[in-house]
Amino acid sequence: MCMEYQKVLGGRGRRPNPVYPWEPYKVSHRPIMDDWPGYDLSLFTYPQHYYGDLEYVLIPHGIIVDRIERLAKDIMKDIGYCDIMVLCVLKGGYKFCADLVEHLKNISRNSDRCVSMKVDFIRLKSYRNDQSMDEMQIIGGDDLSTLAGKNVLIVEDVVGTGRTMRALLSSIEKYKPNKIKVASLLVKRTPRSDGFRPDYDETEHSQVKELAGSQSYAGFEIPNLFVVGYALDYNEYFRDLNHICVINEHGKEKYRV
């Protein structure tokens, strides 16, 4: 690979190996390192009304799409072509969920057995501005008793502290589903984490094993940054941004409530 191309891929700074922001092939997800400088915004197109509000692109849209396709293949392989009840956590998870379900359907259509997939929605509120709140608010959603005996796949945008997901898993487990698995596009490294991660080996984490089954799925592990785009928002802004980006202080102040 020529050096000029490496500089472009390296984005805003230089690294010894700038092609990948993660360390390839070591884990089931892709951890983006703390010192990853991101991609320069000038390399991408994005809505003009967000000019000046973003620091850099953390994960380009094309990489997100490719990773979701791989997650769909892993899910189908692990679940074994059983019927699936997809529970999408709104609002941030809707784009990830839509793309993931589309890939799952494509795999099903090209197999010798059709997998039935139904999608339901629930809203959880755990952030005010860029701060995680101690209490989780559950908004909307149908009667969770309909999940009894079902193979449930929870689709979430970001797992941060883990408290929100643990609370949701505990609520769903009361209705005795056959199996619960979690697919999260992002897992955030944060000192406030309670230890829950959707990609852990649950044989070493009994509570997660009890709630989430033997395998769950994570797209990317990211540093403790507040990110927006690909339906992730800051006070309802930035959902129309295709790439996952880091918001700057000007953007936080501009859209603060």
WOGIKA-V240141 format. One line per field, one symbol per residue. ss: DSSP state (a for helix, b for strand, c for the rest). Layout:
BEGIN
ss = ???
END
This chain:
BEGIN
ss = ccaaaaaaaacccccccccccbcccccccbbbccccccbcaaaccccaaacccbbbbbbcaaaaaaaaaaaaaaaaaaaccccbbbbbbbcccaaaaaaaaaaaaaaaacccccccbbbbbbbbbbbbccbbbbbbbbbccccaaaacccbbbbbbbbbcccaaaaaaaaaaacccccbbbbbbbbbbcccccccccccccaaacaaaaaaaccccbbbbbbccccbbbccbcbccbccccccbbbbcaaaaaaccc
END
